[in-house]
Amino acid sequence: MKKTFIVLLVALVACCGTSMAQKNIKLGHINSTELMQIMPGRDSAQTVLENEMAELENTLKSMSSELETRYNDYLSKQDAMSDLIKQTKQRELQDMQARAQEFQKNAEKQLQERQAELLKPIIDRAKKAIEDVAKENGYTYVFDSGVGALLYSQESDDLMPLVKKKLGI
């Protein structure tokens, strides 16, 4: 009885293992970089970002111009200045330069955050469309051929036409 139970258990495990190993795997790929280039709303997000960048650049140029003007003024008048005035002017120039550098650092950080904020809904829409197409068409795995991380693959289906259709592009 015990021997029969063990044989039955081994047969059951072997049968289940075989059926699990025979599961069909359907592979697909998509170039996410190419998809992002044609996503609706990307151009307007890029325009907003470029406008904000131009505004920040103008402010930085203004700060740099003022610093340069004050520095040139200092250089032209330094011979006539007392040591106390020279030190004061030098500290003012150093403070201005530090403020300009801090502004530039904060501006870069702000632009990165704004870019992420503007692109997040577009990226989420693309991901959702890829997931929906993969589920609707029975794909087990979808690889991103746009990032160059895929070193080798057997032939797989390109999901770009299906995702474009899903997005109405």
N, CA, C and O of each residue as an XYZ file, in Angstrom:
676
protein
N       0.829     -1.191      0.000
C       0.000      0.000      0.000
C       0.869      1.248      0.000
O       0.642      2.189     -0.760
N       1.885      1.231      0.886
C       2.775      2.370      0.973
C       3.558      2.524     -0.336
O       3.791      3.641     -0.797
N       3.961      1.397     -0.928
C       4.692      1.419     -2.174
C       3.820      1.961     -3.301
O       4.312      2.709     -4.147
N       2.581      1.616     -3.334
C       1.645      2.091     -4.345
C       1.442      3.593     -4.211
O       1.377      4.308     -5.211
N       1.343      4.066     -2.983
C       1.169      5.496     -2.721
C       2.385      6.289     -3.216
O       2.227      7.350     -3.820
N       3.582      5.782     -2.965
C       4.808      6.463     -3.396
C       4.896      6.493     -4.920
O       5.253      7.518     -5.501
N       4.572      5.371     -5.571
C       4.601      5.307     -7.038
C       3.585      6.291     -7.609
O       3.876      6.986     -8.582
N       2.400      6.354     -7.015
C       1.361      7.271     -7.461
C       1.811      8.726     -7.275
O       1.576      9.562     -8.147
N       2.447      9.025     -6.158
C       2.932     10.372     -5.868
C       4.031     10.779     -6.860
O       4.040     11.906     -7.355
N       4.951      9.856     -7.143
C       6.018     10.142     -8.107
C       5.427     10.377     -9.491
O       5.861     11.289    -10.196
N       4.465      9.592     -9.886
C       3.821      9.756    -11.192
C       3.107     11.099    -11.270
O       3.162     11.768    -12.302
N       2.441     11.500    -10.197
C       1.731     12.767    -10.151
C       2.698     13.945    -10.271
O       2.440     14.890    -11.017
N       3.811     13.887     -9.538
C       4.820     14.948     -9.599
C       5.420     15.017    -11.001
O       5.607     16.108    -11.540
N       5.721     13.874    -11.590
C       6.300     13.842    -12.927
C       5.331     14.415    -13.944
O       5.734     15.146    -14.849
N       4.075     14.090    -13.802
C       3.047     14.579    -14.722
C       2.894     16.090    -14.602
O       2.833     16.792    -15.611
N       2.830     16.590    -13.376
C       2.693     18.037    -13.146
C       3.927     18.776    -13.630
O       3.822     19.841    -14.238
N       5.075     18.222    -13.367
C       6.325     18.855    -13.791
C       6.404     18.953    -15.296
O       6.869     19.961    -15.829
N       5.955     17.914    -15.992
C       5.979     17.911    -17.442
C       5.010     18.936    -17.993
O       5.334     19.647    -18.944
N       3.821     19.023    -17.405
C       2.848     19.977    -17.920
C       3.292     21.404    -17.643
O       3.002     22.300    -18.435
N       3.985     21.632    -16.542
C       4.467     22.971    -16.247
C       5.615     23.327    -17.188
O       5.742     24.479    -17.604
N       6.445     22.353    -17.524
C       7.581     22.606    -18.403
C       7.129     22.847    -19.831
O       7.835     23.504    -20.597
N       5.959     22.326    -20.206
C       5.475     22.460    -21.567
C       4.635     23.712    -21.774
O       4.065     23.890    -22.851
N       4.544     24.569    -20.791
C       3.771     25.802    -20.920
C       4.360     26.633    -22.058
O       5.573     26.835    -22.127
N       3.506     27.104    -22.933
C       3.962     27.899    -24.066
C       4.457     29.249    -23.600
O       3.799     29.931    -22.814
N       5.608     29.623    -24.084
C       6.173     30.928    -23.785
C       6.131     31.730    -25.075
O       6.665     31.316    -26.104
N       5.493     32.875    -24.998
C       5.372     33.735    -26.163
C       6.170     35.002    -25.874
O       5.909     35.705    -24.897
N       7.144     35.282    -26.733
C       8.027     36.417    -26.539
C       7.679     37.546    -27.498
O       7.283     37.322    -28.642
N       7.838     38.759    -26.998
C       7.639     39.938    -27.830
C       8.672     40.985    -27.459
O       9.333     40.890    -26.425
N       8.797     41.977    -28.311
C       9.719     43.074    -28.007
C       9.129     44.390    -28.500
O       8.265     44.417    -29.376
N       9.619     45.476    -27.916
C       9.210     46.813    -28.345
C      10.368     47.756    -28.062
O      11.107     47.573    -27.095
N      10.517     48.746    -28.893
C      11.542     49.761    -28.706
C      10.892     50.927    -27.960
O      10.185     51.737    -28.560
N      11.134     51.006    -26.653
C      10.479     52.032    -25.836
C      10.955     53.435    -26.199
O      10.202     54.398    -26.060
N      12.185     53.556    -26.657
C      12.701     54.868    -27.059
C      11.925     55.388    -28.260
O      11.530     56.553    -28.300
N      11.712     54.525    -29.222
C      10.949     54.899    -30.409
C       9.498     55.216    -30.033
O       8.905     56.161    -30.555
N       8.939     54.422    -29.130
C       7.563     54.657    -28.691
C       7.434     56.016    -28.007
O       6.476     56.748    -28.255
N       8.395     56.354    -27.145
C       8.335     57.641    -26.431
C       8.435     58.823    -27.390
O       7.871     59.885    -27.126
N       9.144     58.647    -28.491
C       9.273     59.728    -29.471
C       7.944     60.054    -30.143
O       7.720     61.191    -30.557
N       7.070     59.074    -30.252
C       5.805     59.293    -30.961
C       4.593     59.373    -30.034
O       3.456     59.477    -30.495
N       4.841     59.323    -28.736
C       3.723     59.364    -27.779
C       3.009     60.714    -27.836
O       3.657     61.761    -27.877
N       1.678     60.689    -27.839
C       0.926     61.948    -27.786
C       1.215     62.668    -26.465
O       1.269     62.047    -25.403
N       1.395     63.970    -26.552
C       1.647     64.765    -25.363
C       3.122     64.994    -25.076
O       3.463     65.866    -24.278
N       4.002     64.228    -25.709
C       5.425     64.385    -25.456
C       5.939     65.718    -25.970
O       6.755     66.368    -25.315
N       5.464     66.129    -27.143
C       5.919     67.395    -27.716
C       5.525     68.581    -26.842
O       6.328     69.489    -26.629
N       4.303     68.577    -26.339
C       3.867     69.688    -25.486
C       4.633     69.682    -24.166
O       4.968     70.748    -23.651
N       4.914     68.513    -23.614
C       5.704     68.427    -22.384
C       7.117     68.945    -22.644
O       7.685     69.643    -21.805
N       7.680     68.610    -23.789
C       9.021     69.068    -24.144
C       9.033     70.590    -24.308
O       9.992     71.242    -23.895
N       7.995     71.159    -24.894
C       7.903     72.606    -25.068
C       7.840     73.313    -23.723
O       8.519     74.318    -23.514
N       7.029     72.794    -22.813
C       6.925     73.374    -21.469
C       8.279     73.331    -20.790
O       8.709     74.313    -20.185
N       8.944     72.207    -20.889
C      10.260     72.044    -20.257
C      11.290     73.008    -20.865
O      12.082     73.608    -20.138
N      11.280     73.152    -22.171
C      12.221     74.067    -22.830
C      11.964     75.515    -22.426
O      12.912     76.278    -22.243
N      10.688     75.910    -22.281
C      10.359     77.265    -21.851
C      10.850     77.527    -20.434
O      11.404     78.590    -20.151
N      10.648     76.561    -19.545
C      11.112     76.712    -18.168
C      12.634     76.764    -18.112
O      13.207     77.515    -17.324
N      13.288     75.959    -18.956
C      14.742     75.957    -18.999
C      15.258     77.316    -19.490
O      16.231     77.842    -18.949
N      14.617     77.876    -20.498
C      15.039     79.179    -21.022
C      14.903     80.269    -19.962
O      15.764     81.141    -19.846
N      13.823     80.217    -19.194
C      13.619     81.201    -18.126
C      14.720     81.104    -17.073
O      15.257     82.120    -16.631
N      15.048     79.888    -16.679
C      16.111     79.701    -15.698
C      17.477     80.118    -16.255
O      18.291     80.703    -15.541
N      17.718     79.815    -17.521
C      18.983     80.211    -18.154
C      19.109     81.727    -18.215
O      20.192     82.269    -17.995
N      18.009     82.415    -18.514
C      18.040     83.883    -18.560
C      18.374     84.463    -17.191
O      19.151     85.412    -17.086
N      17.796     83.898    -16.158
C      18.085     84.367    -14.801
C      19.556     84.133    -14.464
O      20.211     85.004    -13.892
N      20.067     82.966    -14.818
C      21.478     82.653    -14.552
C      22.399     83.584    -15.349
O      23.414     84.041    -14.824
N      22.055     83.867    -16.607
C      22.857     84.785    -17.417
C      22.865     86.177    -16.796
O      23.893     86.854    -16.776
N      21.716     86.589    -16.294
C      21.612     87.897    -15.648
C      22.508     87.949    -14.407
O      23.210     88.933    -14.177
N      22.474     86.884    -13.620
C      23.320     86.824    -12.423
C      24.799     86.848    -12.813
O      25.593     87.548    -12.185
N      25.163     86.102    -13.825
C      26.554     86.043    -14.277
C      27.005     87.389    -14.831
O      28.131     87.825    -14.591
N      26.126     88.036    -15.566
C      26.448     89.349    -16.129
C      26.684     90.379    -15.024
O      27.628     91.168    -15.086
N      25.823     90.360    -14.022
C      25.995     91.279    -12.898
C      27.300     90.987    -12.162
O      28.021     91.910    -11.785
N      27.598     89.728    -11.963
C      28.850     89.349    -11.303
C      30.052     89.840    -12.103
O      30.997     90.387    -11.534
N      30.020     89.649    -13.407
C      31.121     90.069    -14.264
C      31.282     91.597    -14.238
O      32.400     92.109    -14.190
N      30.173     92.301    -14.269
C      30.223     93.769    -14.215
C      30.848     94.237    -12.905
O      31.715     95.110    -12.904
N      30.412     93.664    -11.807
C      30.964     94.050    -10.500
C      32.433     93.663    -10.377
O      33.222     94.396     -9.781
N      32.797     92.530    -10.930
C      34.190     92.098    -10.871
C      35.073     93.064    -11.672
O      36.130     93.482    -11.199
N      34.637     93.412    -12.874
C      35.402     94.351    -13.697
C      35.513     95.713    -13.019
O      36.561     96.357    -13.073
N      34.424     96.148    -12.377
C      34.441     97.404    -11.628
C      35.452     97.322    -10.489
O      36.210     98.261    -10.248
N      35.452     96.195     -9.799
C      36.412     95.987     -8.698
C      37.849     96.053     -9.213
O      38.703     96.713     -8.621
N      38.105     95.351    -10.336
C      39.459     95.351    -10.892
C      39.930     96.753    -11.282
O      41.087     97.118    -11.069
N      39.022     97.519    -11.849
C      39.419     98.856    -12.308
C      39.648     99.823    -11.148
O      40.404    100.783    -11.298
N      39.018     99.595    -10.002
C      39.109    100.524     -8.880
C      39.902     99.984     -7.692
O      40.039    100.685     -6.690
N      40.416     98.792     -7.769
C      41.055     98.176     -6.607
C      42.304     98.910     -6.124
O      42.606     98.895     -4.931
N      43.028     99.547     -7.035
C      44.248    100.256     -6.628
C      43.937    101.436     -5.710
O      44.748    101.808     -4.862
N      42.763    102.013     -5.891
C      42.391    103.180     -5.077
C      41.656    102.784     -3.795
O      41.335    103.651     -2.983
N      41.388    101.508     -3.601
C      40.612    101.045     -2.436
C      41.528    100.747     -1.256
O      42.671    100.319     -1.418
N      40.992    100.985     -0.075
C      41.714    100.577      1.132
C      41.578     99.066      1.293
O      40.730     98.448      0.649
N      42.397     98.477      2.136
C      42.362     97.022      2.339
C      40.997     96.550      2.834
O      40.513     95.500      2.412
N      40.377     97.322      3.729
C      39.069     96.953      4.266
C      38.010     96.912      3.164
O      37.201     95.986      3.114
N      38.013     97.903      2.290
C      37.040     97.953      1.182
C      37.319     96.817      0.194
O      36.388     96.186     -0.307
N      38.613     96.553     -0.088
C      38.964     95.445     -0.989
C      38.422     94.122     -0.452
O      37.808     93.346     -1.184
N      38.660     93.877      0.840
C      38.186     92.628      1.451
C      36.661     92.528      1.394
O      36.107     91.465      1.117
N      36.011     93.625      1.655
C      34.542     93.651      1.614
C      34.044     93.361      0.197
O      33.129     92.559      0.009
N      34.644     94.012     -0.792
C      34.250     93.793     -2.194
C      34.543     92.345     -2.627
O      33.743     91.736     -3.338
N      35.672     91.809     -2.202
C      36.013     90.430     -2.546
C      34.998     89.452     -1.959
O      34.578     88.506     -2.627
N      34.605     89.688     -0.694
C      33.578     88.827     -0.072
C      32.250     88.943     -0.806
O      31.562     87.944     -1.011
N      31.889     90.161     -1.204
C      30.646     90.359     -1.961
C      30.687     89.575     -3.269
O      29.715     88.919     -3.643
N      31.835     89.652     -3.965
C      31.986     88.918     -5.227
C      31.929     87.410     -5.003
O      31.304     86.692     -5.784
N      32.565     86.935     -3.962
C      32.532     85.503     -3.645
C      31.106     85.059     -3.304
O      30.665     83.989     -3.724
N      30.392     85.887     -2.543
C      29.003     85.567     -2.194
C      28.125     85.519     -3.440
O      27.285     84.631     -3.589
N      28.327     86.482     -4.328
C      27.548     86.495     -5.574
C      27.826     85.247     -6.403
O      26.914     84.638     -6.962
N      29.108     84.876     -6.472
C      29.474     83.690     -7.232
C      28.870     82.434     -6.599
O      28.395     81.549     -7.310
N      28.886     82.354     -5.278
C      28.299     81.209     -4.582
C      26.792     81.141     -4.824
O      26.237     80.059     -5.016
N      26.130     82.305     -4.815
C      24.679     82.331     -5.078
C      24.366     81.871     -6.501
O      23.399     81.144     -6.730
N      25.185     82.297     -7.443
C      24.985     81.889     -8.836
C      25.178     80.378     -8.992
O      24.415     79.719     -9.697
N      26.193     79.842     -8.335
C      26.428     78.393     -8.406
C      25.295     77.624     -7.738
O      24.861     76.589     -8.244
N      24.820     78.123     -6.611
C      23.701     77.483     -5.910
C      22.438     77.533     -6.763
O      21.689     76.559     -6.840
N      22.212     78.680     -7.402
C      21.050     78.816     -8.287
C      21.130     77.810     -9.422
O      20.135     77.165     -9.751
N      22.299     77.671    -10.020
C      22.465     76.730    -11.132
C      22.195     75.295    -10.679
O      21.519     74.533    -11.371
N      22.723     74.939     -9.524
C      22.511     73.583     -8.993
C      21.024     73.331     -8.731
O      20.497     72.278     -9.089
N      20.357     74.295     -8.111
C      18.930     74.153     -7.816
C      18.096     74.143     -9.096
O      17.090     73.438     -9.179
N      18.510     74.919    -10.084
C      17.785     74.960    -11.355
C      17.865     73.605    -12.059
O      16.869     73.124    -12.600
N      19.045     72.995    -12.054
C      19.204     71.676    -12.673
C      18.324     70.641    -11.978
O      17.674     69.819    -12.624
N      18.317     70.699    -10.657
C      17.489     69.761     -9.887
C      16.008     69.984    -10.190
O      15.254     69.028    -10.373
N      15.598     71.250    -10.240
C      14.201     71.578    -10.519
C      13.796     71.102    -11.903
O      12.694     70.584    -12.083
N      14.678     71.271    -12.886
C      14.372     70.819    -14.243
C      14.231     69.298    -14.312
O      13.354     68.788    -15.008
N      15.082     68.582    -13.602
C      14.974     67.122    -13.585
C      13.652     66.679    -12.965
O      12.985     65.781    -13.480
N      13.282     67.313    -11.864
C      12.023     66.973    -11.204
C      10.831     67.310    -12.100
O       9.866     66.549    -12.178
N      10.909     68.445    -12.767
C       9.813     68.867    -13.649
C       9.702     67.933    -14.846
O       8.599     67.613    -15.288
N      10.846     67.496    -15.372
C      10.823     66.563    -16.491
C      10.155     65.250    -16.078
O       9.330     64.703    -16.810
N      10.520     64.760    -14.910
C       9.909     63.526    -14.409
C       8.406     63.711    -14.218
O       7.619     62.823    -14.544
N       8.014     64.863    -13.691
C       6.595     65.156    -13.462
C       5.821     65.212    -14.776
O       4.715     64.680    -14.871
N       6.399     65.854    -15.785
C       5.710     65.991    -17.075
C       5.665     64.679    -17.853
O       4.694     64.407    -18.560
N       6.713     63.867    -17.724
C       6.772     62.634    -18.518
C       6.094     61.440    -17.845
O       5.758     60.465    -18.517
N       5.889     61.503    -16.537
C       5.300     60.371    -15.817
C       3.963     59.920    -16.414
O       3.798     58.726    -16.662
N       2.999     60.822    -16.657
C       1.734     60.348    -17.234
C       1.907     59.728    -18.621
O       1.193     58.789    -18.973
N       2.836     60.242    -19.398
C       3.079     59.720    -20.740
C       3.698     58.324    -20.645
O       3.301     57.409    -21.367
N       4.665     58.174    -19.754
C       5.311     56.873    -19.549
C       4.302     55.859    -19.010
O       4.275     54.711    -19.453
N       3.480     56.280    -18.060
C       2.468     55.386    -17.489
C       1.480     54.921    -18.557
O       1.080     53.757    -18.571
N       1.082     55.841    -19.461
C       0.159     55.480    -20.535
C       0.805     54.456    -21.477
O       0.153     53.506    -21.911
N       2.085     54.659    -21.786
C       2.803     53.723    -22.664
C       2.926     52.351    -22.000
O       2.689     51.326    -22.640
N       3.299     52.332    -20.711
C       3.416     51.060    -19.986
C       2.090     50.317    -19.958
O       2.041     49.106    -20.171
N       1.015     51.050    -19.694
C      -0.318     50.439    -19.625
C      -0.687     49.833    -20.980
O      -1.214     48.723    -21.048
N      -0.408     50.566    -22.053
C      -0.726     50.054    -23.391
C       0.092     48.799    -23.690
O      -0.440     47.841    -24.252
N       1.360     48.787    -23.331
C       2.208     47.606    -23.558
C       1.675     46.427    -22.753
O       1.567     45.317    -23.275
N       1.344     46.661    -21.492
C       0.800     45.589    -20.647
C      -0.517     45.061    -21.207
O      -0.732     43.850    -21.256
N      -1.394     45.965    -21.627
C      -2.686     45.551    -22.175
C      -2.509     44.712    -23.439
O      -3.152     43.674    -23.595
N      -1.640     45.161    -24.337
C      -1.390     44.418    -25.579
C      -0.796     43.050    -25.261
O      -1.178     42.049    -25.867
N       0.136     43.006    -24.316
C       0.758     41.724    -23.948
C      -0.287     40.761    -23.386
O      -0.300     39.584    -23.747
N      -1.155     41.245    -22.515
C      -2.186     40.383    -21.926
C      -3.197     39.947    -22.983
O      -3.565     38.775    -23.050
N      -3.642     40.893    -23.807
C      -4.653     40.573    -24.826
C      -4.152     39.563    -25.846
O      -4.940     38.789    -26.390
N      -2.847     39.561    -26.111
C      -2.294     38.679    -27.137
C      -1.510     37.506    -26.565
O      -0.859     36.780    -27.317
N      -1.558     37.304    -25.251
C      -0.974     36.133    -24.617
C       0.544     36.094    -24.553
O       1.135     35.015    -24.593
N       1.177     37.241    -24.456
C       2.643     37.262    -24.358
C       3.075     36.977    -22.930
O       2.513     37.512    -21.975
N       4.084     36.124    -22.803
C       4.640     35.785    -21.496
C       5.665     36.831    -21.083
O       5.681     37.273    -19.934
N       6.523     37.226    -22.025
C       7.563     38.213    -21.765
C       7.600     39.222    -22.903
O       7.428     38.869    -24.070
N       7.827     40.485    -22.546
C       8.038     41.539    -23.534
C       9.359     42.218    -23.176
O       9.536     42.713    -22.062
N      10.271     42.234    -24.127
C      11.584     42.832    -23.908
C      11.630     44.224    -24.520
O      10.955     44.507    -25.510
N      12.435     45.082    -23.918
C      12.618     46.433    -24.437
C      13.878     46.456    -25.280
O      14.985     46.410    -24.744
N      13.725     46.525    -26.577
C      14.881     46.529    -27.471
C      15.499     47.920    -27.588
O      16.551     48.073    -28.209
N      14.872     48.926    -27.009
C      15.374     50.290    -27.114
C      16.476     50.628    -26.143
O      17.209     51.592    -26.364
N      16.619     49.864    -25.067
C      17.628     50.202    -24.063
C      18.938     49.463    -24.283
O      19.926     49.750    -23.607
N      18.967     48.531    -25.202
C      20.203     47.836    -25.515
C      20.623     46.813    -24.480
O      21.772     46.373    -24.492
N      19.730     46.421    -23.586
C      20.083     45.460    -22.550
C      19.917     44.022    -23.041
O      20.437     43.098    -22.416
N      19.222     43.824    -24.114
C      18.971     42.497    -24.643
C      20.148     42.103    -25.533
O      20.333     42.668    -26.611
N      20.931     41.146    -25.087
C      22.126     40.762    -25.815
C      21.840     39.735    -26.907
O      22.518     39.701    -27.934
N      20.864     38.927    -26.682
C      20.491     37.913    -27.670
C      19.033     37.563    -27.473
O      18.539     37.522    -26.347
N      18.353     37.313    -28.565
C      16.990     36.804    -28.449
C      16.670     35.996    -29.690
O      17.159     36.259    -30.789
N      15.843     35.019    -29.470
C      15.321     34.306    -30.616
C      14.262     35.208    -31.228
O      13.874     36.220    -30.644
N      13.814     34.838    -32.382
C      12.816     35.665    -33.053
C      11.599     35.853    -32.150
O      11.078     34.900    -31.570
N      11.163     37.108    -32.049
C       9.983     37.406    -31.262
C       9.145     38.420    -32.030
O       9.595     38.986    -33.026
N       7.945     38.641    -31.566
C       7.031     39.547    -32.240
C       7.289     40.984    -31.804
O       7.516     41.252    -30.625
N       7.252     41.903    -32.762
C       7.377     43.326    -32.474
C       5.985     43.843    -32.119
O       5.068     43.781    -32.937
N       5.833     44.346    -30.913
C       4.541     44.807    -30.445
C       4.248     46.258    -30.805
O       3.164     46.752    -30.495
N       5.174     46.951    -31.445
C       4.994     48.365    -31.742
C       3.700     48.644    -32.514
O       2.964     49.553    -32.128
N       3.391     47.911    -33.580
C       2.140     48.207    -34.296
C       0.898     48.032    -33.413
O      -0.047     48.817    -33.501
N       0.906     47.012    -32.573
C      -0.244     46.777    -31.703
C      -0.377     47.861    -30.636
O      -1.484     48.295    -30.320
N       0.752     48.294    -30.086
C       0.731     49.342    -29.059
C       0.314     50.669    -29.676
O      -0.449     51.422    -29.072
N       0.812     50.961    -30.881
C       0.401     52.180    -31.579
C      -1.116     52.182    -31.799
O      -1.787     53.194    -31.596
N      -1.628     51.042    -32.211
C      -3.071     50.929    -32.429
C      -3.823     51.138    -31.122
O      -4.847     51.821    -31.091
N      -3.318     50.551    -30.047
C      -3.947     50.693    -28.727
C      -3.975     52.150    -28.286
O      -4.951     52.604    -27.688
N      -2.904     52.880    -28.581
C      -2.797     54.282    -28.196
C      -3.455     55.239    -29.186
O      -3.584     56.432    -28.913
N      -3.866     54.716    -30.328
C      -4.491     55.552    -31.345
C      -3.491     56.414    -32.090
O      -3.818     57.513    -32.537
N      -2.296     55.925    -32.219
C      -1.239     56.683    -32.923
C      -1.160     56.212    -34.358
O      -0.341     56.714    -35.128
